Amino acid sequence: MSLATPDFIALQRDLTAPMPTSAWPDGARLVRFDVADVKAIHALLQRAYTNGFGSVAPDWLDWWEALRADSEFDAALCFVAKAEGEVIGFCLCWTSSFVKDLVVAAAWQGQGLGATLLTTAMTALRQRGANVVQLKVVTANAGARRLYERMGFVA
């Protein structure tokens, strides 16, 4: 039996263009990345990727060790959303202006949290001097593709 590899689409957005407006959903807020949240972030990634639209190392410590050892990792490009002390969203960007992960807890989807996290990340990348942001999305992930299209990403 062979496992199918998902097809991806590479997208990019001009960061010199105006940023979309977005607002934090009621009860959600941006918090500084904290190593104390690594297990919760990993668990959110695992839940979000059970649909096959992404992947994460099964063990949180393996994931964290590989992440922080990556030459493109910068904790300042980890954007964490919380509500009532729980991690509900996460956006990780590489220093090369690439969105590595964007996940939102199921209960918070459809409320603008993903768009707000992405806008926050794009603003930070632009402030660092990036002119373009890139990402890859699984072709079959229609919801994410709609979000990225609304946010100005093109193939």
Phi and psi in degrees as GROMACS dihedral restraints (atoms count N, CA, C in turn):
[ dihedral_restraints ]
;  ai    aj    ak    al  type     phi  dphi    fc
    3     4     5     6     1  -108.8    20    10
    4     5     6     7     1   146.0    20    10
    6     7     8     9     1   -92.4    20    10
    7     8     9    10     1   131.5    20    10
    9    10    11    12     1   -74.1    20    10
   10    11    12    13     1   136.6    20    10
   12    13    14    15     1   -92.8    20    10
   13    14    15    16     1   128.6    20    10
   15    16    17    18     1   -65.0    20    10
   16    17    18    19     1   146.9    20    10
   18    19    20    21     1   -84.9    20    10
   19    20    21    22     1   141.3    20    10
   21    22    23    24     1  -116.7    20    10
   22    23    24    25     1   154.1    20    10
   24    25    26    27     1  -117.9    20    10
   25    26    27    28     1   131.3    20    10
   27    28    29    30     1   -88.8    20    10
   28    29    30    31     1   129.3    20    10
   30    31    32    33     1  -125.4    20    10
   31    32    33    34     1   157.1    20    10
   33    34    35    36     1  -146.5    20    10
   34    35    36    37     1   160.9    20    10
   36    37    38    39     1  -139.0    20    10
   37    38    39    40     1   137.4    20    10
   39    40    41    42     1   -74.5    20    10
   40    41    42    43     1   117.6    20    10
   42    43    44    45     1   -82.3    20    10
   43    44    45    46     1    -7.3    20    10
   45    46    47    48     1   -83.4    20    10
   46    47    48    49     1   -13.9    20    10
   48    49    50    51     1   -74.9    20    10
   49    50    51    52     1   157.7    20    10
   51    52    53    54     1   -56.6    20    10
   52    53    54    55     1   143.0    20    10
   54    55    56    57     1   -79.9    20    10
   55    56    57    58     1   144.0    20    10
   57    58    59    60     1   -67.4    20    10
   58    59    60    61     1   153.3    20    10
   60    61    62    63     1   -87.5    20    10
   61    62    63    64     1   144.4    20    10
   63    64    65    66     1  -153.4    20    10
   64    65    66    67     1   161.7    20    10
   66    67    68    69     1  -139.6    20    10
   67    68    69    70     1   145.7    20    10
   69    70    71    72     1   -68.5    20    10
   70    71    72    73     1   132.3    20    10
   72    73    74    75     1   -61.3    20    10
   73    74    75    76     1   152.0    20    10
   75    76    77    78     1   -52.6    20    10
   76    77    78    79     1   129.2    20    10
   78    79    80    81     1    91.8    20    10
   79    80    81    82     1   -15.4    20    10
   81    82    83    84     1   -97.7    20    10
   82    83    84    85     1   147.5    20    10
   84    85    86    87     1  -151.8    20    10
   85    86    87    88     1   153.4    20    10
   87    88    89    90     1   -81.1    20    10
   88    89    90    91     1   134.0    20    10
   90    91    92    93     1  -125.8    20    10
   91    92    93    94     1   155.3    20    10
   93    94    95    96     1   -65.0    20    10
   94    95    96    97     1   139.4    20    10
   96    97    98    99     1   -58.9    20    10
   97    98    99   100     1   133.2    20    10
   99   100   101   102     1  -135.2    20    10
  100   101   102   103     1   130.7    20    10
  102   103   104   105     1   -55.2    20    10
  103   104   105   106     1   -27.6    20    10
  105   106   107   108     1   -62.6    20    10
  106   107   108   109     1   -19.2    20    10
  108   109   110   111     1   -94.5    20    10
  109   110   111   112     1     1.2    20    10
  111   112   113   114     1   -58.2    20    10
  112   113   114   115     1   -45.1    20    10
  114   115   116   117     1   -61.5    20    10
  115   116   117   118     1   -42.9    20    10
  117   118   119   120     1   -67.1    20    10
  118   119   120   121     1   -38.6    20    10
  120   121   122   123     1   -64.3    20    10
  121   122   123   124     1   -45.1    20    10
  123   124   125   126     1   -60.0    20    10
  124   125   126   127     1   -43.6    20    10
  126   127   128   129     1   -62.0    20    10
  127   128   129   130     1   -39.7    20    10
  129   130   131   132     1   -63.7    20    10
  130   131   132   133     1   -43.8    20    10
  132   133   134   135     1   -59.8    20    10
  133   134   135   136     1   -45.0    20    10
  135   136   137   138     1   -58.6    20    10
  136   137   138   139     1   -47.9    20    10
  138   139   140   141     1   -62.8    20    10
  139   140   141   142     1   -43.2    20    10
  141   142   143   144     1   -66.6    20    10
  142   143   144   145     1   -30.8    20    10
  144   145   146   147     1   -96.0    20    10
  145   146   147   148     1     7.2    20    10
  147   148   149   150     1   -65.3    20    10
  148   149   150   151     1   -19.2    20    10
  150   151   152   153     1   -78.9    20    10
  151   152   153   154     1    -2.9    20    10
  153   154   155   156     1    88.4    20    10
  154   155   156   157     1     3.7    20    10
  156   157   158   159     1   -89.7    20    10
  157   158   159   160     1    13.4    20    10
  159   160   161   162     1   179.1    20    10
  160   161   162   163     1   179.1    20    10
  162   163   164   165     1  -150.9    20    10
  163   164   165   166     1   157.0    20    10
  165   166   167   168     1  -149.4    20    10
  166   167   168   169     1   146.3    20    10
  168   169   170   171     1   -54.3    20    10
  169   170   171   172     1   139.8    20    10
  171   172   173   174     1   -62.4    20    10
  172   173   174   175     1   -33.2    20    10
  174   175   176   177     1   -98.6    20    10
  175   176   177   178     1   129.2    20    10
  177   178   179   180     1   -60.6    20    10
  178   179   180   181     1   -37.7    20    10
  180   181   182   183     1   -69.1    20    10
  181   182   183   184     1   -40.7    20    10
  183   184   185   186     1   -59.9    20    10
  184   185   186   187     1   -44.1    20    10
  186   187   188   189     1   -60.3    20    10
  187   188   189   190     1   -49.3    20    10
  189   190   191   192     1   -63.7    20    10
  190   191   192   193     1   -44.3    20    10
  192   193   194   195     1   -61.6    20    10
  193   194   195   196     1   -43.6    20    10
  195   196   197   198     1   -66.6    20    10
  196   197   198   199     1   -39.8    20    10
  198   199   200   201     1   -62.6    20    10
  199   200   201   202     1   -53.6    20    10
  201   202   203   204     1   -70.8    20    10
  202   203   204   205     1   -17.9    20    10
  204   205   206   207     1   -85.2    20    10
  205   206   207   208     1   -12.8    20    10
  207   208   209   210     1   -69.5    20    10
  208   209   210   211     1   134.5    20    10
  210   211   212   213     1   -65.2    20    10
  211   212   213   214     1   -18.2    20    10
  213   214   215   216     1   -95.3    20    10
  214   215   216   217     1     1.6    20    10
  216   217   218   219     1   -80.2    20    10
  217   218   219   220     1   134.7    20    10
  219   220   221   222     1  -144.3    20    10
  220   221   222   223     1   118.3    20    10
  222   223   224   225     1   -56.5    20    10
  223   224   225   226     1   -25.1    20    10
  225   226   227   228     1   -69.1    20    10
  226   227   228   229     1   -12.4    20    10
  228   229   230   231     1  -106.1    20    10
  229   230   231   232     1    21.4    20    10
  231   232   233   234     1  -106.8    20    10
  232   233   234   235     1   116.2    20    10
  234   235   236   237     1  -111.5    20    10
  235   236   237   238     1   119.7    20    10
  237   238   239   240     1  -116.9    20    10
  238   239   240   241     1   129.9    20    10
  240   241   242   243     1  -108.4    20    10
  241   242   243   244     1   137.3    20    10
  243   244   245   246     1  -131.1    20    10
  244   245   246   247     1   155.2    20    10
  246   247   248   249     1  -141.2    20    10
  247   248   249   250     1   128.8    20    10
  249   250   251   252     1    49.8    20    10
  250   251   252   253     1    39.6    20    10
  252   253   254   255     1    81.6    20    10
  253   254   255   256     1    -3.4    20    10
  255   256   257   258     1  -101.6    20    10
  256   257   258   259     1   140.7    20    10
  258   259   260   261     1   -72.0    20    10
  259   260   261   262     1   122.3    20    10
  261   262   263   264     1  -119.8    20    10
  262   263   264   265     1    -9.1    20    10
  264   265   266   267     1  -160.5    20    10
  265   266   267   268     1   153.0    20    10
  267   268   269   270     1  -153.0    20    10
  268   269   270   271     1   133.9    20    10
  270   271   272   273     1  -130.8    20    10
  271   272   273   274     1   125.1    20    10
  273   274   275   276     1  -117.2    20    10
  274   275   276   277     1   125.7    20    10
  276   277   278   279     1  -117.2    20    10
  277   278   279   280     1   147.1    20    10
  279   280   281   282     1   -85.6    20    10
  280   281   282   283     1   160.3    20    10
  282   283   284   285     1   -65.8    20    10
  283   284   285   286     1   -16.7    20    10
  285   286   287   288     1   -81.4    20    10
  286   287   288   289     1    10.1    20    10
  288   289   290   291     1    69.2    20    10
  289   290   291   292     1    47.5    20    10
  291   292   293   294     1  -125.1    20    10
  292   293   294   295     1   128.7    20    10
  294   295   296   297     1   -81.3    20    10
  295   296   297   298     1   110.6    20    10
  297   298   299   300     1   -81.7    20    10
  298   299   300   301     1   -46.5    20    10
  300   301   302   303     1  -142.4    20    10
  301   302   303   304     1   141.9    20    10
  303   304   305   306     1  -143.5    20    10
  304   305   306   307     1   111.7    20    10
  306   307   308   309     1  -134.8    20    10
  307   308   309   310     1   146.9    20    10
  309   310   311   312     1  -133.9    20    10
  310   311   312   313     1   135.2    20    10
  312   313   314   315     1   -57.1    20    10
  313   314   315   316     1   142.6    20    10
  315   316   317   318     1   -51.7    20    10
  316   317   318   319     1   -42.4    20    10
  318   319   320   321     1   -66.0    20    10
  319   320   321   322     1   -16.5    20    10
  321   322   323   324     1  -106.5    20    10
  322   323   324   325     1    -1.4    20    10
  324   325   326   327     1   -69.7    20    10
  325   326   327   328     1   148.9    20    10
  327   328   329   330     1    81.4    20    10
  328   329   330   331     1     8.0    20    10
  330   331   332   333     1  -112.2    20    10
  331   332   333   334     1     5.9    20    10
  333   334   335   336     1    92.6    20    10
  334   335   336   337     1     2.5    20    10
  336   337   338   339     1   -65.9    20    10
  337   338   339   340     1   -43.6    20    10
  339   340   341   342     1   -61.0    20    10
  340   341   342   343     1   -43.7    20    10
  342   343   344   345     1   -63.7    20    10
  343   344   345   346     1   -39.9    20    10
  345   346   347   348     1   -69.3    20    10
  346   347   348   349     1   -41.5    20    10
  348   349   350   351     1   -61.6    20    10
  349   350   351   352     1   -43.2    20    10
  351   352   353   354     1   -66.5    20    10
  352   353   354   355     1   -41.3    20    10
  354   355   356   357     1   -62.1    20    10
  355   356   357   358     1   -42.1    20    10
  357   358   359   360     1   -59.9    20    10
  358   359   360   361     1   -45.1    20    10
  360   361   362   363     1   -65.2    20    10
  361   362   363   364     1   -44.5    20    10
  363   364   365   366     1   -63.7    20    10
  364   365   366   367     1   -39.1    20    10
  366   367   368   369     1   -62.6    20    10
  367   368   369   370     1   -43.4    20    10
  369   370   371   372     1   -63.7    20    10
  370   371   372   373     1   -41.4    20    10
  372   373   374   375     1   -65.1    20    10
  373   374   375   376     1   -41.3    20    10
  375   376   377   378     1   -63.6    20    10
  376   377   378   379     1   -40.2    20    10
  378   379   380   381     1   -63.9    20    10
  379   380   381   382     1   -24.0    20    10
  381   382   383   384     1   -84.4    20    10
  382   383   384   385     1    -2.2    20    10
  384   385   386   387     1   101.8    20    10
  385   386   387   388     1     3.3    20    10
  387   388   389   390     1   -73.3    20    10
  388   389   390   391     1   140.8    20    10
  390   391   392   393     1  -100.8    20    10
  391   392   393   394     1   -19.3    20    10
  393   394   395   396     1  -140.3    20    10
  394   395   396   397     1   144.5    20    10
  396   397   398   399     1  -119.4    20    10
  397   398   399   400     1   142.6    20    10
  399   400   401   402     1  -125.8    20    10
  400   401   402   403     1   159.9    20    10
  402   403   404   405     1  -160.9    20    10
  403   404   405   406     1   169.4    20    10
  405   406   407   408     1  -122.4    20    10
  406   407   408   409     1   143.7    20    10
  408   409   410   411     1  -134.5    20    10
  409   410   411   412     1   142.0    20    10
  411   412   413   414     1   -65.1    20    10
  412   413   414   415     1   130.4    20    10
  414   415   416   417     1   -52.1    20    10
  415   416   417   418     1   -40.3    20    10
  417   418   419   420     1   -76.9    20    10
  418   419   420   421     1    -6.7    20    10
  420   421   422   423     1   -85.2    20    10
  421   422   423   424     1    78.2    20    10
  423   424   425   426     1   -61.7    20    10
  424   425   426   427     1   -39.0    20    10
  426   427   428   429     1   -62.6    20    10
  427   428   429   430     1   -46.6    20    10
  429   430   431   432     1   -66.2    20    10
  430   431   432   433     1   -39.8    20    10
  432   433   434   435     1   -62.3    20    10
  433   434   435   436     1   -39.5    20    10
  435   436   437   438     1   -63.6    20    10
  436   437   438   439     1   -43.7    20    10
  438   439   440   441     1   -58.3    20    10
  439   440   441   442     1   -50.6    20    10
  441   442   443   444     1   -63.7    20    10
  442   443   444   445     1   -37.2    20    10
  444   445   446   447     1   -62.8    20    10
  445   446   447   448     1   -45.9    20    10
  447   448   449   450     1   -60.1    20    10
  448   449   450   451     1   -31.7    20    10
  450   451   452   453     1   -85.6    20    10
  451   452   453   454     1     2.3    20    10
  453   454   455   456     1    94.7    20    10
  454   455   456   457     1    10.6    20    10
  456   457   458   459     1   -79.1    20    10
  457   458   459   460     1   142.1    20    10
  459   460   461   462     1  -135.0    20    10
  460   461   462   463     1   158.2    20    10
